[in-house]
Amino acid sequence: MKQSVQLFSATILVSIASAGEPTSSSPTPEPRFKISGWIDSGITFNPDSPQSNQNFGRLFDDRADEPLLNQVVINFERTLVPQPGEFDWGFKLQFMYGSDARFIHSLGLFDRTAHEILQPDLVEAYLNLHFPAITEGGVDLKLGKFVTLEGAETIDPRANPFYSHSYIFNFGIPFNHTGALATWHATPQLDFYAGLTRGVNASVDDNNDSPAFHGGVGLNLLEGKLSALATTHIGPETPSDNRHNRYLSDLTITAKPTKNFTAITDLNYIYDEAADATGYGVAQYFIYTINDVFSIGVRGEIWRDADAFYVASFAENDDALDGLRGGSVTIDPRTVGGGKTTYGAVTLGLNIKPPVPKPAASLVIRPELRFDRALNGTRPFNDSSDRNQFTAGIDVIIIF
């Protein structure tokens, strides 16, 4: 359902695997098992050249004026293709190496490799089961490690219109979960999600040994022209504290009134009982496909860190994981928050998809311009000295 909610991915996403060449008048069925992958690398220029080398409030594009090998990814996947009244099964293994892995590790899995900027990670590893039960659409059960349902943006760069990410993606939603997630396809227009996880970005280890709930409701209306996904994740997330919950909730609404135009609204609310800390905001996207090569997008966002708890700039490669792990860890003193700030950001970007020769399946080039501003007078940007931050970024995705 999340793929249907994120209809803008259809604007920029090129298939990562194709069926074999037809040998007769009947087309060859697309294979169930696929091996695919991509390489994503980019750079973000900051004309203010902060001494910290940090673009404040960013994660995947956090380094100022420094080239990053964001992701080298390989997927092994057997997709679900359930037939009416029949059981089906699938799986997915996704391996990553790159600078983005610093922020998406789950506790206990590659989280002790977090000293270098380029790190390995097992992004997803799950078994997918389909049961022909309850309704005609049946029930799917995902067991293992999987990315969150929440948010309009994803770890996978192919499904995002911009190189940089929203405050909602960086600080308002989880990245991944480990546990079980059931999807009930009640009708072709209505899905229900419910599952138990080890918590936010937890897998082999958990910082408080307490389970959490992850679930929501998905709607797919007007033959795919209007969709909505309301999701939540509820459970203790503070290290060594299994009594106080953190509530992370998100609503993503996608409208596609014409073939070439997509609008997405992402509403976000997060509350942590232990810190009595609230964060909330909205991001609005407009994407227009000009032709097969060019599409243009704009994203506007306002996100409030009401209690100076969520938004930060991490100086060392292991600081984000150390903060999640808790206990006797040392956080670099150059890792700073932005105070009680309302953040505003506007991003303008292009997606350029020129034709490429095999073995590459496609190439995506994403230049962007972005302007961030503290709307309430604080100075979180450029070494905690400015209300504003201007950046120009570009990345290249080669898809195999």
N, C-alpha and C positions, 0 to 999 in steps of 0.2 A: 504493500500500500504506500510505503514511503516513496517508492519510485513513481507512483502515479501522482502523489502530492507534488513532487518536485518536477512538474512538467517542463520547467525551464531547462532541465537537463536534456530534453529532446531537442532543444534549440542548439545546444552546443556539443552534445554527446555523439560521437561516432562509434559505431559498433566495433568492439575489440576482437571479434572473431566472426568469420563468415563461413557459410556452407561451402562444401566443395563444388567444383564446376559440374553442371549437369551433364550427364552422359546420355540422356535420352530426352524425350518430350516431357517426361515426368521429372519435376525438380527433385534434387537430392535433399532428403530431410536434414535439417541442421543437427549436428551431433549434440548429444546430451552432455558429454564430457568435453571440457574445453581447458586449454592452457593458454593464458593470455597475460598481458602485463603492460606496463608503461614506465617511462622515465620522465620526471618533472624537475626542472631546474630553473631558477630565477634569481633576480636581484631587485632590491628596493633602494632607490636613491633618496636620501634625505639632505636637502641643501643646507640645513643647519648643522650637519656633521656633529651630532652629539658626542661628547667625549666617551660616554658609556658604550658607544656603538650600538645603541638600542633604539628601535622605533617603539615608543611606549605604547602599551596596550595591544601589542601584536604577539602572535605566537609563531605561526609558520613563516612569517616574513619579518621576524623580530630584528634581524641584523641590518643595520644601516650601511649602505654602500658596500656590501659584501656579497659576492656570489654564493648561492646555496644550492647544493644538490638535495632538493627537497625529498624526492622519493624515487627509489627504484623498486618496483613492485612486480611480483609474479603471483598469479592466481591459478589454483587448481580447483575446478568446480564441476560438479554434476548438478544441473539445474532440475528443479521440480517441473514435470509436465504431467500433472495428474489427469487421468481419464475418468469420466463419470463412473462412480461406483467402485473405483479401484484404488488400492493402496499404492503409494509411490514413495520414493526416497531420493535424497540427494545429499550433497555435502559441499563445503567450501573451505579451502585453506588459502590464506593470503599472507604472504611474507613481504616485509618492507625493509629497505635499508636506506637511510638518509637522515637529514636534519630534522624532518617533521616528527620522527620517532621519539625525539626528546620529550614531547608533550603528550603522547598518546599511550605510553606504556601503562599496562595494568600491574597492580602490585603483585610481586612474586614471579613475573614473567618478563625477563630481559630488563627489569628495572634497576639492576645493579651494573648495567653497562653504560650508565648515564653520565660519564665524565667527558666523553668526546662528543664533538658536534655531530658526527655521522654515527648512527647507531642502528642495530637491527631491531626488528619487532615482528611478532606474530599478531597481525591485526585482527584476523578472524580465523576461527577453527571450530566449525560446528557441523552437526548432523541435522539434516532437514527431513522430517517425516510428514507425509500426508495421509490422513485417515478419512475415508468416505463416510463421515458420521454426522448426525444431527440434521444437517441441511444438505442440499445438493452441492454447495460449494465445499463442504467438508471442513476439516480442522487441520491446520499445519502446526507442527511442533518443532521448534528449533532448540537444540541442546548443545551447549558449548560456549564459546566466546564469540560475540557478535557486536556490531556497532549499534549505537542507540537508535531508537525510532525518532528522537526529537530533532527539531530544527529544520530550517530550509536549506542549510549547507551541510556538506559531508566531508569526511577525510579524503575521499576519492576526488581528486581535482577535476576529473572529467565531467563531474556532475555539477560543477560550480561555474558561474559566469565570470568570476573575478579571481585574480591571484591572491589578494588579501582577503581576510575573513572578517565577518561581523563581530561586534562585541558579544552578541548572543552566542555565536558559535564558540568563541574563545572562552567565555566566562559564564554563560547562562545555561549550558546544557552539558550532559556527560559526553564522553567520547565513546566508551564501550562498556559492555557488561559481560559477566560470565554467569550462566545459569540456564534457566529454561523459559522459553517464551512461546505461548500458544496464540495462534491467530484463527479465529472463527469467522469464516466467510458466510455471514448470516444471509446475505442476499448479494447479487452482483453490485449493489450500490453501498453496502454496509459491511464493515469489518469491525470486529472487536479483538483487542489485544490484552493479554494478561500473562504475567510471569513473575517468577522470583529470581533475583540476582544476588550476587555477593556485594553489590553496591556500585558506586561510581568508580570506574576505572580500577576494579579489583578483580583478581582471578585466583591464582594459586594462594595468595595471601589476602587478608582483609585487615584494615587498620583498626577494626573494632569487633570483628567476628560476629556481625549481625546481618541478617538477610534484609533485602529491600524489595519493594514492589515496583514493577515497571509495566505500564499498560496504557490503553487509550482506546479511542474510537476513530475510525476512518470512514469518510464519505467520498463517493465517486459519482458525480451527478452530470446530467446533460451530456451523456456519452463521452465523458472525459474532459469536457470543457470547463468544469468546475469541480474542485476537490478540496477536501479539508482533512487535516489530521490533528486531533487533540490528544496530547500525550502527557504523562506525568511519571516521575520517578520519586518514590518516597521511602526514606530509610535513614538510619544513623550514618553519618559520614565523617564525624569528628574523630580523630585518633583516640583510642582507649575510652570512648564514650558511646555506649549502646542504648542510651536513654533519650537523647535529643535527636530529632529527625531533621533532615534537610529535604525541602520540597522543591523540585525542579519541574516546572510545567511549561508547555509550549503549545501554541496553536499556529499551524501553517495553513494558509488558504491560498489556493492557486486557481487563477482564472485564465482561460485561453480563448478570448472572444473571437480571434481570427487565427488563421493558420500561422501567421508570422509574428503575432504579438502575444506576449505572456506577462501577466502581472502576478506577483507573489507578495503576500503580507505575512510576516512572521512576528507573532506576539509572544512575549516571554515574561515569566515571573519566577523568581527563586527566593526562598526564605530558609535561613538556617536557625534552628531553635537555640543551639548552643551559643552562638555568637549574637543572637538576636539581630541578624543582619538580613537586609532585603535588597534585592536587585530586580529591576524590571525595565522593559523597553519594547520598542517596535522597530522592525526593519522593513522597508518597502522596496521592492525590486520591479523594474520594468525592462523587458528584453524584447528587442525587435530584430528579426532575422531579415537582413537585406537580400541575401541570395545564398547560394550554397557555400560561398567562401567567407562572407562577412556577416557578423551580427554585432549589435551594439547594445550595451546595457548600462543602467544607472541604478545605484543603490543609495538610499538615504536611511539613516538610522539615528535614533535617540535611545540611549540606555543609561539608566540611573543606578549608580553604586551608592545607595543611600547611607551606608554605614562604613564605607572605606574598607570593605572586606574582600571583594572579589577581583577587581582589576589590578594588575601588577605588571611589572617588567622584570624578567628573571635574568640576573646577571650571569649565573653559572648554568652549565648545561644540565646539572642535576638538581637545581633548586626547586623546580616545579614538582618533581617526584619526591624530594625530601619533604616538602610541605604536605603532600598527600600522605606520605608514610607516617610522619610524626615521630614521636619518641626522641631519642638522643641524636638529633641531626643538627648540622650547622648550616644555616642559610647565609649566603654571602651578603654582607651589609650593603652592597650596591643594589641588591634586589629591593625594589621600592614599590609601594602602592601609589595610587593617584589621589587619595583622600576621598572625602565625600563629594563626589563629582557626578554631574550629568554630562555625559559624553554625546556629542553630535558628530556625525561623519557623513560625508557625501563622496561616492566613488563613481567615476565614469570610466568605462572600459570597452575594449573591442575584443571580439573573438575572431581570429583569422585562421581559416582552415584550407591552406593551399593543397593541391594534389601532391601526393608523394609516391615514390616507387616502392615496390615490395622489397624487403619483408615488412616494412612498416605498414600498419593498417591506416593510420591517419596521423596528422600533425596539427596541433593547436597552438597558436601564439596569442598570448593575452597581455597586451599593454594596458596600463591603467594609470589614472591620476586620482589621488585621494586627498581630501582635506578633513582633518579632525579638529574639533574645538571643544574646550571645556566651557559649557554654557552657563555655568554659575560662578565663574571668576577664579576657580582654582588654577594651578599651574603644574599639571602633571607631565607635560611633554618636554623633550629635549633637556634631559638632566634636571627635571623638576623646575624648569625656569620659564616655560612658555605656556600660554593658553592655547596656542595653535600648533598644529603639526601638518606640514605638507610633504607628501611623498609621491614619487613616480616609480612604478614598478612594472616589471615585465617578466613573464615566464614562458617556457616552451615545454609542451607535453608531446612526447613521441609515444604513440600507442601501437602495440604489436598484437 
